[in-house]
Amino acid sequence: MNYKIRFPTDSLKKKFDKKVGNAPRYIQEKVSQSIEDLEKKPRPEGEPKIKPPIPVALYVAQYRKRIGDCGILYDIDDKNKTVWILAFRGRNEKHIEADNALRNYRQHLENQKRVGLIFEIEYENKKSVLLSLALKQN
């Protein structure tokens, strides 16, 4: 039985479509073919789980399908036979976006006059935000 291909939100689908649309034509074709392949075989050989998983919006990408210097980030729900497409990114883009998200979160805390505690973990020289807690200042 084939897996269904889905996007968790419309905004993630729009971002994905925009990024793929800006890529060269041959990459667009490979992305289309890769998505069709994921329906049949969501865990391709030679593409292990991502360690550590990559946060994408409110979701976590545990798998990546490489396409040249880019990749499709996704997660798999075996119970419902669904592949959740989360993002299309370049190799170093995930770290840039994570840093930007952290910077935006800190700015948000300052604007809300809150004190934020952000716990980070380093795994193989890559930082991941594990937990954040915001407390209102008196």
Residue frames as qw, qx, qy, qz and C-alpha x, y, z in Angstrom:
[[0.000, 0.888, 0.459, 0.000, 0.00, 0.00, 0.00],
 [0.404, 0.484, -0.013, 0.776, 1.32, 3.44, -0.94],
 [0.281, -0.461, -0.430, 0.723, 1.79, 6.23, 1.56],
 [0.155, 0.904, 0.369, 0.149, -0.14, 9.50, 1.23],
 [0.450, 0.129, -0.078, 0.880, 1.86, 12.68, 0.73],
 [0.207, -0.876, -0.427, -0.092, 0.62, 15.57, 2.86],
 [0.249, 0.420, -0.262, 0.832, 1.68, 18.97, 4.19],
 [0.264, -0.404, -0.727, 0.489, 0.79, 19.74, 7.83],
 [0.077, 0.721, 0.319, -0.610, -0.28, 23.32, 7.02],
 [0.539, 0.781, 0.286, 0.134, -1.12, 25.41, 3.99],
 [0.028, -0.959, 0.264, 0.095, 1.66, 27.87, 4.83],
 [0.539, -0.442, 0.667, 0.264, 4.31, 25.11, 4.78],
 [0.670, 0.408, 0.580, 0.219, 2.95, 23.94, 1.42],
 [0.310, 0.946, 0.091, 0.025, 3.15, 27.50, 0.05],
 [0.260, -0.823, 0.471, 0.182, 6.74, 27.91, 1.27],
 [0.667, -0.111, 0.694, 0.246, 7.68, 24.53, -0.20],
 [0.595, 0.641, 0.456, 0.166, 6.08, 25.36, -3.56],
 [0.120, 0.985, -0.101, -0.067, 7.76, 28.78, -3.63],
 [0.402, -0.658, 0.593, 0.232, 11.22, 27.37, -2.90],
 [0.657, 0.119, 0.697, 0.262, 10.85, 24.59, -5.43],
 [0.461, 0.822, 0.331, 0.046, 9.49, 27.10, -7.97],
 [0.005, -0.952, 0.278, 0.130, 12.63, 29.23, -7.54],
 [0.625, -0.368, 0.633, 0.271, 14.92, 26.24, -8.12],
 [0.158, 0.395, -0.666, -0.612, 16.29, 25.34, -11.59],
 [0.773, 0.137, -0.215, -0.581, 13.97, 23.32, -13.81],
 [0.634, 0.199, -0.747, 0.019, 15.97, 20.09, -13.49],
 [0.025, 0.094, -0.765, 0.637, 15.74, 20.32, -9.67],
 [0.583, 0.055, 0.177, -0.791, 11.98, 20.88, -9.90],
 [0.782, 0.175, -0.481, -0.356, 11.67, 17.70, -11.96],
 [0.442, 0.171, -0.819, 0.323, 13.79, 15.74, -9.48],
 [0.253, -0.075, 0.563, -0.783, 11.65, 17.02, -6.59],
 [0.744, 0.096, -0.083, -0.656, 8.47, 15.83, -8.35],
 [0.740, 0.194, -0.640, -0.075, 10.03, 12.43, -9.01],
 [0.207, 0.208, -0.777, 0.557, 11.33, 12.18, -5.42],
 [0.486, -0.059, 0.379, -0.785, 7.87, 12.90, -3.99],
 [0.839, 0.136, -0.297, -0.435, 6.40, 10.16, -6.18],
 [0.583, 0.248, -0.742, 0.219, 9.16, 7.81, -4.95],
 [0.098, -0.211, 0.660, -0.714, 8.37, 8.67, -1.31],
 [0.745, -0.045, 0.021, -0.665, 4.78, 7.51, -1.84],
 [0.891, 0.144, -0.413, -0.122, 6.08, 4.05, -2.71],
 [0.803, -0.095, -0.384, 0.446, 9.13, 3.88, -0.44],
 [0.210, -0.951, -0.039, -0.223, 9.29, 6.53, 2.31],
 [0.569, -0.704, 0.390, 0.171, 12.60, 5.23, 3.67],
 [0.742, 0.621, -0.254, 0.005, 14.95, 5.08, 0.67],
 [0.897, -0.181, -0.032, 0.402, 18.20, 3.16, 1.04],
 [0.560, 0.206, -0.030, 0.802, 21.17, 5.35, 1.84],
 [0.146, -0.578, -0.033, -0.802, 19.00, 8.04, 3.48],
 [0.427, -0.269, -0.767, 0.397, 19.13, 7.36, 7.24],
 [0.277, -0.863, -0.420, 0.038, 17.23, 9.28, 9.89],
 [0.218, 0.743, -0.177, 0.607, 18.50, 12.81, 10.54],
 [0.702, -0.524, -0.347, 0.336, 20.47, 13.07, 13.79],
 [0.172, 0.339, 0.713, -0.589, 19.55, 15.30, 15.48],
 [0.256, 0.659, 0.680, 0.194, 16.10, 15.87, 13.95],
 [0.190, 0.110, 0.119, 0.968, 15.58, 19.30, 12.40],
 [0.144, 0.590, 0.588, -0.534, 12.82, 21.56, 13.75],
 [0.056, 0.239, 0.522, 0.817, 10.59, 23.02, 11.02],
 [0.423, -0.472, -0.169, -0.755, 7.96, 25.45, 12.34],
 [0.628, -0.410, 0.412, -0.517, 6.13, 23.42, 15.02],
 [0.985, 0.115, -0.023, -0.123, 7.16, 20.08, 13.53],
 [0.427, -0.621, 0.626, 0.202, 10.27, 17.93, 13.48],
 [0.747, 0.516, -0.354, -0.224, 11.81, 16.50, 10.32],
 [0.737, -0.427, 0.524, 0.016, 13.31, 13.10, 10.97],
 [0.752, 0.175, 0.528, 0.353, 14.14, 12.25, 7.36],
 [0.130, 0.743, -0.253, -0.605, 15.73, 13.95, 4.38],
 [0.794, 0.393, 0.412, 0.213, 15.64, 13.05, 0.70],
 [0.289, -0.582, 0.295, 0.701, 18.68, 14.63, -0.92],
 [0.611, 0.698, 0.339, 0.157, 18.46, 16.26, -4.32],
 [0.490, 0.630, -0.122, 0.590, 21.86, 17.68, -5.25],
 [0.254, 0.181, -0.466, 0.828, 22.73, 20.39, -2.71],
 [0.491, -0.263, 0.071, -0.828, 19.10, 20.59, -1.60],
 [0.154, -0.070, -0.977, 0.128, 16.78, 18.24, 0.17],
 [0.553, -0.462, -0.355, -0.595, 13.20, 17.50, 1.11],
 [0.037, -0.187, 0.769, -0.610, 12.73, 17.40, 4.87],
 [0.663, -0.234, -0.399, -0.588, 9.90, 15.15, 5.99],
 [0.346, -0.243, 0.783, -0.456, 8.50, 12.88, 8.67],
 [0.443, -0.038, -0.815, -0.373, 6.68, 9.55, 8.43],
 [0.587, -0.147, 0.458, -0.651, 3.50, 8.45, 10.17],
 [0.139, 0.127, -0.958, -0.217, 3.45, 4.67, 9.69],
 [0.246, 0.312, 0.803, -0.444, 0.18, 4.22, 11.55],
 [0.454, 0.679, 0.301, -0.493, -1.73, 6.42, 9.07],
 [0.687, 0.241, 0.494, 0.476, 0.56, 5.61, 6.09],
 [0.192, 0.968, 0.152, 0.056, 1.38, 9.31, 5.61],
 [0.626, 0.034, -0.011, 0.779, 4.55, 11.14, 4.62],
 [0.091, -0.937, -0.257, 0.220, 4.46, 14.70, 6.01],
 [0.571, 0.441, 0.068, 0.689, 6.45, 17.05, 3.75],
 [0.389, -0.770, -0.281, 0.420, 7.86, 19.86, 5.92],
 [0.018, -0.885, 0.190, 0.424, 10.38, 21.83, 3.85],
 [0.811, 0.455, 0.085, 0.357, 12.65, 22.08, 0.83],
 [0.296, -0.923, 0.187, 0.161, 16.05, 23.47, 1.84],
 [0.542, 0.667, -0.468, 0.206, 19.64, 23.88, 0.85],
 [0.755, -0.028, -0.561, 0.339, 22.29, 22.08, 2.90],
 [0.337, -0.002, -0.454, 0.825, 23.24, 24.97, 5.21],
 [0.271, -0.462, -0.251, -0.806, 19.85, 26.63, 5.25],
 [0.659, -0.519, -0.540, -0.069, 18.53, 24.69, 8.25],
 [0.561, -0.300, -0.357, 0.684, 21.13, 26.23, 10.55],
 [0.071, 0.174, 0.090, 0.978, 20.48, 29.75, 9.24],
 [0.466, -0.480, -0.430, -0.606, 16.72, 29.36, 9.75],
 [0.677, -0.467, -0.523, 0.222, 17.19, 27.91, 13.26],
 [0.406, -0.142, -0.223, 0.875, 19.40, 30.87, 14.22],
 [0.144, -0.285, -0.238, -0.917, 16.85, 33.31, 12.78],
 [0.586, -0.516, -0.542, -0.311, 14.00, 31.62, 14.65],
 [0.621, -0.393, -0.449, 0.508, 15.95, 31.82, 17.90],
 [0.218, 0.015, -0.037, 0.975, 16.77, 35.51, 17.30],
 [0.330, -0.398, -0.392, -0.761, 13.10, 36.26, 16.53],
 [0.642, -0.510, -0.572, -0.004, 11.98, 34.42, 19.66],
 [0.497, -0.280, -0.339, 0.748, 14.39, 36.41, 21.84],
 [0.006, -0.157, -0.144, -0.977, 13.15, 39.66, 20.24],
 [0.490, -0.484, -0.544, -0.480, 9.56, 38.59, 20.90],
 [0.615, -0.466, -0.531, 0.350, 10.38, 38.00, 24.58],
 [0.306, -0.125, -0.144, 0.933, 11.94, 41.46, 24.83],
 [0.207, -0.285, -0.340, -0.872, 8.90, 43.07, 23.20],
 [0.619, -0.502, -0.524, -0.300, 6.57, 41.26, 25.59],
 [0.197, -0.674, 0.466, -0.538, 8.74, 42.27, 28.57],
 [0.959, -0.245, 0.020, -0.143, 9.36, 38.66, 29.45],
 [0.208, -0.651, 0.729, 0.053, 12.43, 36.81, 30.58],
 [0.913, 0.246, -0.199, -0.258, 13.14, 33.75, 28.52],
 [0.505, -0.483, 0.712, 0.070, 15.10, 30.68, 29.36],
 [0.798, 0.474, -0.256, -0.272, 16.22, 28.77, 26.32],
 [0.689, -0.401, 0.598, 0.085, 17.87, 25.41, 26.76],
 [0.624, 0.626, -0.391, -0.256, 20.07, 24.28, 23.92],
 [0.857, -0.244, 0.433, 0.132, 21.86, 21.04, 23.24],
 [0.269, 0.714, -0.549, -0.340, 24.88, 20.55, 21.04],
 [0.869, 0.029, 0.493, -0.002, 25.08, 17.32, 19.08],
 [0.718, 0.208, 0.399, 0.531, 27.90, 16.77, 16.61],
 [0.272, -0.197, 0.085, 0.938, 28.64, 20.54, 16.66],
 [0.165, -0.420, -0.513, -0.730, 25.05, 21.43, 15.72],
 [0.125, 0.054, 0.569, -0.811, 22.81, 23.31, 18.13],
 [0.303, -0.439, -0.725, -0.436, 19.16, 22.44, 18.61],
 [0.331, -0.329, 0.295, -0.833, 16.69, 24.24, 20.82],
 [0.247, -0.144, -0.953, 0.100, 15.23, 21.73, 23.24],
 [0.255, -0.693, -0.662, 0.133, 12.95, 23.75, 25.45],
 [0.124, 0.347, -0.067, 0.927, 12.02, 27.34, 26.01],
 [0.311, -0.641, -0.655, 0.251, 10.22, 28.90, 28.94],
 [0.097, 0.509, 0.063, 0.853, 9.01, 32.49, 29.13],
 [0.350, -0.545, -0.616, 0.448, 8.33, 34.20, 32.46],
 [0.033, 0.873, 0.262, 0.410, 6.60, 37.56, 32.83],
 [0.388, 0.166, -0.374, 0.825, 8.72, 40.27, 34.45],
 [0.241, -0.716, -0.569, 0.325, 7.33, 42.20, 37.43]]
